[in-house]
Amino acid sequence: MITTLLLLSIISIATPTPTGNIIQKTYTEPKLQDPYQNITRIGHHNFSVIFDYKIMFLGYDINETLLRQNDTFQITCYWKALDNIDRNYNIFLHFTDQDKKIQFQDDHDPPLKTIFWQTAKIYNETRIITVPSNINPQELSIHIGWWNPKTAQRLIIQENNNILALGKIKIIPD
């Protein structure tokens, strides 16, 4: 024990005392940011709608809302998985007139089947859509939702007929 104390005394005497400013480096965990938080594109629209306690719609970007027949536009949707999803769902994207009649649509599978989605992860998908040549000039509403292709049942939201109204596009004459 005396040897240990003597050794500790020698080490403390032999250890140089730092002079000047001491810079203490500390490690802090990086703050995790929601990747959705930085979405600030033109035409971006925020939402917070939950489909059947499984999928949250966070918003969408659209690059053009004033269109002609045969014009192509881009719409990007942002989704978040709220829980494990036990089946594959499809997305419907409808463009309806003032009488709520579908003028054209883009029903599709998401790029990654929903059974592979991870809880709390944010997914996005960009669709490139062409306005059909037979569409008359008019304003069209954009509606979106999820449905089970095996049963044709839509995922439930508290909107009219489980369809979420997003915004509008306007088809103008050539």
N, C-alpha and C positions, 0 to 999 in steps of 0.2 A: 504494500500500500504506500509506503514511504517512497519506494522507487517510482511508482505511478505519479505521485504528486510532484516529485522532483523532475520527472520527464515532462509533465504538463507545464511546469514553471519554465523550463528551458525552452520549450516550444513557443510559449507566449513571449519570452524575451527575444527569441530569434526571429519571430514573425514581424516584418516591418509594418509600421503604422502608415497607412496611406495619407498622403498630403494633397492639398488642393481639393477641387470639387469632386465628389464621388457621384458618378452617374449610376443609378441603380436601374438595372434592366429587369422589368417584370413582364411576365407573359399573361396576357388576358385572352380569354376566349373571344374569337371574332363574333360580332353580333350577326346572327342569321337574319337575313332580310327576306321578306316575302318577294319572290321574283315578280309577282303581279304588281307590286307596289310601284315599280318603275315604268309601268306602261303609260306613256304619255303621247301617243301618236295622234295625229289629226284624225278625227272621226272616231275617237275612242269613247266608249260608253260604259260606265260602271254599273254593275248590277249585283244583287245578292239574293238569289232565288234558289231555293232548295227543292230538288226533284225527289220526292218519295224518301226523304231522309238519307239518300245515297249519294247524290251528285249535286254540287252547288255550281250554279252558273255565276261567273264572276264578271263577265262583260264581253264586249266585242269591239273589234275595229272594223271599219269599212272604209275603203279607199275612195269610193265615189258613190254619190247618191243621185246625181243628175245623169241619166243614161238614155241612149237611143237603142232601137232594135239592133241586135247583133253585137252590142257593146259587151265587153267583158269587165267584170269588177271582182274585187277580192273582199272576202269577209273572213275574219279570224275570230274564233270563239275561244274563251278561256273557261276551263272547268276545274273543279277540285273534287276528288273522291273523299267522301266523308266517312266511309266505312268500307269493309270488304264487299265487293259486288259479286253476287253468286251466279249471275247470268250475263249474257251479252245483250246490250241494248243498242238500238239504232237511233240516229238523230233525224228529225224531220225539220226541214227549213222550207217554209211556205211563203209565197208572195201572193197576197190576196188583194182583191179590189175593194171598193167601198161597200159592196154587198157581201163581203167575206167569202167570195168565191175564189178558189185557188186559180191564179193565172199561170203560174209555173212553180216548180218545186225542186228541191234538191234533198231527197231522202237518201241517207247513206250510213254505212258503218263508220265509227270513228277509226282513225288510223291504227290505234291499238285497241283491241277488243277490251271491253270494260271488265271482264273477269281477270284481266292482268293488271288493272289499275291498282296502285298502292294508296292506302289510306293517307290522307293529308297532302298528297302530291298534286301539283297543278299541271294540267295538261292543256295544250292548245292545238288547234287545227286551223289551217287556212284552206278555204274553199275558193276556187276560181270558177265563177259562174258567168255564163253567157245569157244575155237577155234574148229570148226567142224572137224570131223574125215576125211572128204573127201577133205580137203584143201591141195593142193600140196605145197611143200616148195617154197616160193617166198616172195617178199617184197610187202606189202599192204599199201595203203594210207588210212588214217582215215579221213572221212568227216562227218560233222554234220550240222544240220539245224532244222528249225521248219516248221511245216505244219498244215493246218487246215484239220482235218479228214473228215469234212462234204463236203468240196469243193475240196480237194486235192491240194489247192494252197499253195505254200511255202511262208514264210515270206521273204521279199525282203532284200537282202544285195548286196553290190557291188562286188560280186564274181561271178564266172562262174556258171550260172544256179541256183543262190541263195543257193549254197553249200559252206560251209567253210571248206577248207583243214586244218587239224590240224597237222598231223605228219605222222609217219610211224611205222608199226610193221613189224617184219620179222619172217616168219614161216620157221623153220629149220627142216631138216630131223631128224627122231628118232635116 
